Amino acid sequence: MEMPRVALHTLGCKVNQYESEKIAEEFRARGFDLVEFSDEADIYVVNTCTVTQTADSKSRQAARAAINRNPNATVILTGCYAETSPDQVNCIRGVDLVIGNEGKTRLVDEVVARLGLSPAIRNPKSAIRHRTRALLKVQDGCDQFCAYCAVPLARPTMTSRPMGEVVSEASDLAERGFREIVLTGIRLGRYDDGLVRLIEELAGIQGIERIRLSSIELTDIPEGLIDLVAENEKVCRHLHVPLQSGDDEVLRRMKRPYTSEQFSVFIEGVRSMATGIGITTDVMVGFPGETEEGFENSLRFAERIRFSRTHVFPYSVRPGTAAAALRDDVSPVDKRLRKARMMGLAAECAQEFASSLIGQTVRVLAEGKHQRANFSSGFADNYVRTVFEGGKPGEFSEVLIEHAENGIAYGRLADGG
């Protein structure tokens, strides 16, 4: 019997990406044929995001694209948009199944039952793809309720996976050839069994050569974490710490639990302990009540901190959040102008950070071939994308950085690299 073809499309955070990969692995284990989302499939799964209005729109667009590609396909929407706005999702003509976040673990079973197939797992091990970096979810849920954020509505239950379970999965990833693992969670620093202790356990696994952290909140950073980043060679010199705004009044209105001064003191301390660390962030512009002066304060703060990479996005109303009751008083034109100015600064700082590597030799995990013939692309431990001649996907190379362009470092294999 020819098994159905399945295509997945993922929007949003690394937690969503991890969950999509687990869904894909289970489909493969049941014998389904995984194809690209742009191909014609019998089953389409869209793992949605609702962090902004744009994310909602892209989720709907992906569903309609699947329906247009094969009107006879089974189309399933899951994820945060499906969780917070099931009525809107169900109104999309052609969507067959809407499953919230907590139902993701049952998604494949529901498809199997819907199609009347055997529920037995067919070939779990041979179904797994090999990659260079693997996401590893250790925590889920958020209870902070920042004024603008719908994540606590979509993922309200704070949970942490048992350490033994996480270590076992990491060991399995190492056996399958993954060299770097990225620890993910909605509130990663709130991992119940202790994030520092977990990292120390993972660092002892043979075959895992790098441990990278995804986004972590300033107020969640546990004691001892920065020492680990500075001293343990397996732990990447990279932190993604969301700022959102560099203006104290906007931070207060956002219900963010820190001041710009507290953020600045933390960054200075980290940089004094971990030389060459990459610090990336998220910045929102146009939050209700952000005056021109408030935006200028935020811009000057980002100019002073000089993040190595910044994700900039305009505020958009999220139904059910505290900010939804505020007047959205920054015009769309001003939001676009502020976003452009902040992105211009972000590009300048990214280029500056990449240029600071010129003349240094960095260790790069090649993730794939670059568009230039015989060139590879990957990341240094401080999260600077690096392009160099030679290299093999899945292998580390010592790369001498010769120049930088648009925030990307370019180099060649160092002697013996």
PLY file of the C-alpha trace (Angstrom):
ply
format ascii 1.0
element vertex 417
property float x
property float y
property float z
element edge 416
property int vertex1
property int vertex2
end_header
0.00 0.00 0.00
1.35 3.40 -0.97
1.41 5.64 2.10
0.11 9.23 1.98
2.47 12.12 1.35
2.81 14.61 4.21
4.10 18.19 4.11
4.73 20.44 7.11
5.15 24.20 7.35
6.33 25.86 10.57
6.01 29.47 11.66
7.42 31.09 14.78
9.81 30.14 17.53
12.31 27.34 18.03
9.88 25.54 20.32
7.46 25.33 17.40
10.30 24.13 15.16
11.20 21.40 17.65
7.58 20.26 17.89
7.26 20.17 14.10
10.35 17.99 13.86
8.88 15.56 16.40
5.64 15.43 14.39
7.64 14.82 11.20
9.65 12.05 12.85
6.46 10.31 13.97
4.96 10.54 10.48
8.13 8.98 9.06
8.07 6.29 11.74
4.54 5.36 10.65
5.72 4.99 7.07
4.36 8.25 5.64
6.26 9.89 2.78
7.51 13.36 3.82
7.65 15.92 1.01
8.32 19.65 0.78
5.46 22.00 1.60
5.70 23.41 -1.93
4.99 19.93 -3.35
1.61 18.30 -3.81
0.78 16.28 -0.72
-2.13 14.29 0.66
-1.80 15.81 4.13
-0.64 19.32 4.99
0.22 20.37 8.55
0.68 24.07 9.31
2.24 24.70 12.73
1.05 28.25 13.33
2.30 31.26 15.28
0.34 34.16 16.77
3.05 36.44 18.13
2.00 39.24 15.72
-0.78 40.02 13.25
1.71 39.20 10.52
2.20 35.73 12.00
-1.57 35.18 11.99
-1.74 36.31 8.36
1.15 34.07 7.30
-0.52 31.12 9.04
-3.72 31.70 7.06
-1.76 32.18 3.83
0.05 28.88 4.35
-3.26 27.07 4.88
-4.78 28.56 1.73
-1.66 27.75 -0.28
-1.96 24.10 0.76
-5.66 24.01 -0.08
-5.03 25.55 -3.50
-2.18 23.12 -4.17
-4.38 20.10 -3.57
-8.07 20.77 -2.84
-8.53 17.09 -1.94
-5.80 17.09 0.71
-6.38 16.86 4.44
-5.30 20.24 5.88
-4.47 20.48 9.58
-3.66 23.63 11.52
-1.98 23.38 14.90
0.17 25.64 17.08
-0.41 28.95 18.84
-2.81 30.61 16.38
-4.90 27.43 16.34
-4.82 27.48 20.15
-5.84 31.11 20.71
-8.17 31.65 17.73
-9.76 28.30 16.78
-12.92 30.00 15.51
-10.94 32.10 13.04
-8.97 29.08 11.88
-12.09 26.97 11.45
-13.50 29.67 9.17
-10.78 29.03 6.59
-12.57 27.09 3.88
-10.85 23.74 3.31
-9.26 23.31 6.76
-10.17 19.84 8.03
-8.71 19.72 11.52
-7.72 22.32 14.13
-5.49 21.09 16.98
-4.14 23.26 19.80
-0.67 23.01 21.30
-1.53 20.37 23.87
-2.97 18.17 21.12
0.23 18.08 19.07
1.35 14.81 20.63
-1.89 13.18 19.40
-1.83 14.74 15.93
-0.38 11.79 14.04
-2.68 9.36 15.86
-5.67 11.45 14.80
-4.52 11.43 11.18
-3.96 7.67 11.26
-7.42 7.11 12.75
-9.01 9.54 10.29
-7.51 7.66 7.34
-8.26 4.23 8.78
-4.61 3.15 8.78
-2.79 0.77 11.09
-1.65 2.60 14.23
1.53 0.54 14.55
4.93 2.20 14.29
6.63 0.79 11.22
10.25 1.86 11.14
11.16 4.48 13.74
14.96 4.57 13.42
15.42 4.62 9.67
12.88 7.43 9.50
15.15 9.97 11.20
17.05 12.57 9.20
20.60 13.52 10.09
21.54 17.15 10.63
24.36 19.16 12.14
22.33 21.07 14.73
19.37 19.74 16.70
16.75 21.58 18.72
16.04 20.12 22.15
12.98 21.41 24.00
13.38 21.30 27.78
10.64 23.68 28.97
7.27 24.99 27.82
4.78 27.65 28.87
4.85 31.18 30.25
3.01 32.90 33.10
4.53 36.39 32.87
1.76 38.09 30.82
3.71 40.96 29.30
1.15 43.47 28.07
1.67 42.83 24.35
2.23 39.06 24.34
-0.24 36.28 23.46
2.15 33.44 24.30
0.76 32.93 27.85
-2.67 32.58 26.23
-1.38 29.99 23.77
0.96 28.15 26.16
-0.34 28.85 29.68
0.99 25.76 31.46
4.55 25.96 32.77
6.19 22.55 32.43
9.75 21.20 32.40
10.90 17.85 31.09
12.68 15.56 33.58
16.45 15.89 33.35
16.94 12.18 32.70
14.59 12.36 29.72
16.42 15.37 28.29
19.84 13.77 28.75
18.60 10.55 27.12
17.32 12.43 24.07
20.58 14.39 23.82
22.55 11.13 23.93
20.37 9.75 21.15
21.00 12.89 19.09
24.74 12.46 19.56
24.54 8.84 18.40
22.68 10.01 15.29
25.49 12.37 14.37
24.33 15.74 15.68
27.28 17.85 16.85
25.42 20.83 18.31
22.24 20.99 20.37
20.15 24.10 20.92
18.24 24.15 24.19
14.80 25.68 23.70
11.92 26.71 25.90
9.42 29.52 26.21
11.04 30.43 29.56
14.29 28.51 29.27
15.79 29.91 32.45
12.85 28.60 34.47
13.80 24.98 33.81
12.71 23.20 36.99
15.72 20.94 37.56
18.20 23.78 37.11
19.47 25.02 33.75
23.13 25.15 34.86
23.03 21.59 36.17
21.35 20.42 32.97
24.00 22.04 30.77
26.75 20.45 32.85
25.14 17.04 32.35
24.77 17.58 28.60
28.38 18.78 28.30
29.51 15.36 29.49
27.87 13.53 26.56
30.42 12.21 24.10
29.75 13.45 20.58
28.00 16.67 21.60
30.57 19.35 20.93
28.43 22.44 21.28
25.52 23.50 23.47
23.69 26.65 22.44
20.92 28.43 24.33
17.91 29.89 22.60
16.13 32.96 23.96
16.38 33.54 27.72
14.75 36.32 29.76
16.97 38.68 31.75
15.09 37.94 34.97
15.38 34.16 34.45
19.16 33.89 34.07
20.30 31.56 36.86
23.35 32.00 39.04
26.38 30.35 37.51
25.17 30.44 33.90
27.53 33.19 32.75
30.47 31.43 34.43
29.55 28.34 32.41
29.36 30.32 29.16
32.74 31.92 29.88
34.58 28.79 31.01
33.09 25.69 29.39
34.35 25.24 25.82
31.25 23.30 24.83
28.87 26.13 25.76
28.48 28.71 23.01
29.48 32.30 23.73
26.08 33.55 22.69
23.03 34.81 24.58
19.74 35.96 23.10
18.18 38.24 25.72
14.99 40.07 24.64
15.10 43.81 25.36
11.82 44.97 23.70
12.51 48.64 24.52
15.32 50.80 25.85
12.88 53.35 27.28
11.88 52.83 30.93
8.36 54.22 30.56
7.64 51.91 27.63
9.09 48.97 29.55
6.76 49.80 32.45
3.73 49.96 30.15
4.81 46.68 28.56
4.92 45.12 32.07
8.53 44.09 31.56
10.13 43.39 34.98
13.39 45.35 34.61
14.75 48.79 33.76
17.09 49.79 30.99
19.81 50.37 33.61
19.43 46.83 34.98
19.66 45.47 31.44
22.77 47.56 30.71
24.54 46.51 33.93
23.88 42.86 33.11
25.28 43.16 29.58
28.40 44.95 30.80
28.98 42.22 33.35
28.56 39.45 30.78
30.99 41.06 28.37
33.58 41.49 31.10
33.37 37.76 31.87
33.00 36.26 28.39
35.23 37.99 25.88
33.85 38.08 22.35
30.38 36.89 23.34
27.57 37.53 20.86
24.53 39.15 22.46
21.41 39.22 20.32
17.99 40.62 21.14
14.43 41.52 20.14
13.22 45.12 19.97
9.64 46.30 19.47
8.78 49.71 18.06
5.48 51.55 18.17
4.07 50.13 21.41
1.04 52.16 22.62
2.28 55.26 24.36
5.74 55.18 22.76
6.38 58.85 22.06
9.02 60.10 19.68
11.19 60.79 22.70
10.59 57.25 23.97
11.64 55.80 20.65
14.77 57.98 20.57
15.64 56.72 24.06
15.29 53.14 22.83
17.38 53.85 19.74
20.14 55.50 21.79
20.13 52.59 24.22
20.54 50.06 21.39
23.26 52.25 19.90
25.13 52.19 23.21
24.73 48.44 23.85
25.51 47.49 20.21
23.89 44.08 19.97
25.51 41.63 17.56
22.13 40.92 15.97
18.68 42.46 16.54
15.24 41.28 15.50
13.11 44.42 15.05
9.33 44.28 14.76
6.44 46.75 15.03
3.76 46.42 17.69
0.51 44.80 16.61
-2.61 44.27 18.69
-3.01 40.76 20.14
-6.60 40.03 21.24
-6.85 39.05 24.88
-3.69 40.85 25.99
-3.56 43.82 28.36
-2.25 46.09 25.60
-5.32 45.34 23.47
-7.25 47.65 25.82
-4.82 50.51 25.13
-5.22 52.95 22.28
-2.87 51.97 19.43
-1.69 55.57 19.13
1.45 55.20 17.00
0.56 55.58 13.35
1.46 52.88 10.81
3.74 55.39 9.08
5.63 56.15 12.29
5.93 52.43 13.05
7.48 51.83 9.62
9.89 54.76 10.02
10.94 53.67 13.50
11.41 50.10 12.38
13.58 51.25 9.47
15.78 53.38 11.73
16.19 50.62 14.31
16.97 48.08 11.59
19.55 50.43 10.10
21.32 50.60 13.45
20.98 46.82 13.85
22.69 46.25 10.49
25.50 48.63 11.43
26.10 46.84 14.74
25.95 43.38 13.15
28.55 44.42 10.59
30.73 45.91 13.32
30.60 42.68 15.35
31.38 40.48 12.36
34.25 42.78 11.41
35.71 42.44 14.90
36.53 38.83 13.98
38.84 39.79 11.10
42.25 38.28 11.71
40.90 35.76 14.23
40.55 32.02 13.76
37.08 30.78 14.70
35.64 27.29 14.91
32.72 26.86 12.52
30.24 24.02 12.23
29.45 23.78 8.52
25.71 23.34 8.04
25.60 23.24 4.27
27.09 24.37 1.04
27.04 28.05 0.16
25.77 29.32 -3.20
29.39 29.97 -4.19
30.99 26.83 -5.55
33.16 24.90 -3.05
32.14 27.20 -0.19
30.45 26.18 3.06
28.27 28.14 5.45
27.79 27.76 9.19
27.98 29.55 12.50
30.80 30.43 14.83
30.03 29.83 18.49
29.11 33.52 18.97
26.38 33.15 16.32
28.08 34.97 13.47
27.26 33.34 10.16
30.53 32.42 8.49
31.22 31.53 4.86
34.47 29.86 3.87
36.03 27.83 1.10
36.10 24.10 1.72
34.55 22.35 4.69
32.01 19.53 4.90
28.47 19.68 6.32
28.41 18.32 9.84
32.10 18.88 10.47
33.94 21.61 12.37
36.58 23.71 10.64
39.07 26.26 11.92
38.46 29.35 9.79
40.64 32.45 9.53
38.33 35.44 9.06
39.53 37.75 6.30
36.64 40.17 5.79
32.99 40.82 6.68
30.02 41.95 4.66
26.40 42.58 5.73
27.08 41.05 9.13
28.50 37.84 7.64
32.13 36.82 8.18
34.14 35.41 5.28
37.36 33.47 5.55
39.46 30.50 4.59
40.54 27.30 6.25
43.30 28.00 8.73
46.40 25.83 8.66
45.35 22.39 9.74
41.62 23.40 9.64
0 1
1 2
2 3
3 4
4 5
5 6
6 7
7 8
8 9
9 10
10 11
11 12
12 13
13 14
14 15
15 16
16 17
17 18
18 19
19 20
20 21
21 22
22 23
23 24
24 25
25 26
26 27
27 28
28 29
29 30
30 31
31 32
32 33
33 34
34 35
35 36
36 37
37 38
38 39
39 40
40 41
41 42
42 43
43 44
44 45
45 46
46 47
47 48
48 49
49 50
50 51
51 52
52 53
53 54
54 55
55 56
56 57
57 58
58 59
59 60
60 61
61 62
62 63
63 64
64 65
65 66
66 67
67 68
68 69
69 70
70 71
71 72
72 73
73 74
74 75
75 76
76 77
77 78
78 79
79 80
80 81
81 82
82 83
83 84
84 85
85 86
86 87
87 88
88 89
89 90
90 91
91 92
92 93
93 94
94 95
95 96
96 97
97 98
98 99
99 100
100 101
101 102
102 103
103 104
104 105
105 106
106 107
107 108
108 109
109 110
110 111
111 112
112 113
113 114
114 115
115 116
116 117
117 118
118 119
119 120
120 121
121 122
122 123
123 124
124 125
125 126
126 127
127 128
128 129
129 130
130 131
131 132
132 133
133 134
134 135
135 136
136 137
137 138
138 139
139 140
140 141
141 142
142 143
143 144
144 145
145 146
146 147
147 148
148 149
149 150
150 151
151 152
152 153
153 154
154 155
155 156
156 157
157 158
158 159
159 160
160 161
161 162
162 163
163 164
164 165
165 166
166 167
167 168
168 169
169 170
170 171
171 172
172 173
173 174
174 175
175 176
176 177
177 178
178 179
179 180
180 181
181 182
182 183
183 184
184 185
185 186
186 187
187 188
188 189
189 190
190 191
191 192
192 193
193 194
194 195
195 196
196 197
197 198
198 199
199 200
200 201
201 202
202 203
203 204
204 205
205 206
206 207
207 208
208 209
209 210
210 211
211 212
212 213
213 214
214 215
215 216
216 217
217 218
218 219
219 220
220 221
221 222
222 223
223 224
224 225
225 226
226 227
227 228
228 229
229 230
230 231
231 232
232 233
233 234
234 235
235 236
236 237
237 238
238 239
239 240
240 241
241 242
242 243
243 244
244 245
245 246
246 247
247 248
248 249
249 250
250 251
251 252
252 253
253 254
254 255
255 256
256 257
257 258
258 259
259 260
260 261
261 262
262 263
263 264
264 265
265 266
266 267
267 268
268 269
269 270
270 271
271 272
272 273
273 274
274 275
275 276
276 277
277 278
278 279
279 280
280 281
281 282
282 283
283 284
284 285
285 286
286 287
287 288
288 289
289 290
290 291
291 292
292 293
293 294
294 295
295 296
296 297
297 298
298 299
299 300
300 301
301 302
302 303
303 304
304 305
305 306
306 307
307 308
308 309
309 310
310 311
311 312
312 313
313 314
314 315
315 316
316 317
317 318
318 319
319 320
320 321
321 322
322 323
323 324
324 325
325 326
326 327
327 328
328 329
329 330
330 331
331 332
332 333
333 334
334 335
335 336
336 337
337 338
338 339
339 340
340 341
341 342
342 343
343 344
344 345
345 346
346 347
347 348
348 349
349 350
350 351
351 352
352 353
353 354
354 355
355 356
356 357
357 358
358 359
359 360
360 361
361 362
362 363
363 364
364 365
365 366
366 367
367 368
368 369
369 370
370 371
371 372
372 373
373 374
374 375
375 376
376 377
377 378
378 379
379 380
380 381
381 382
382 383
383 384
384 385
385 386
386 387
387 388
388 389
389 390
390 391
391 392
392 393
393 394
394 395
395 396
396 397
397 398
398 399
399 400
400 401
401 402
402 403
403 404
404 405
405 406
406 407
407 408
408 409
409 410
410 411
411 412
412 413
413 414
414 415
415 416
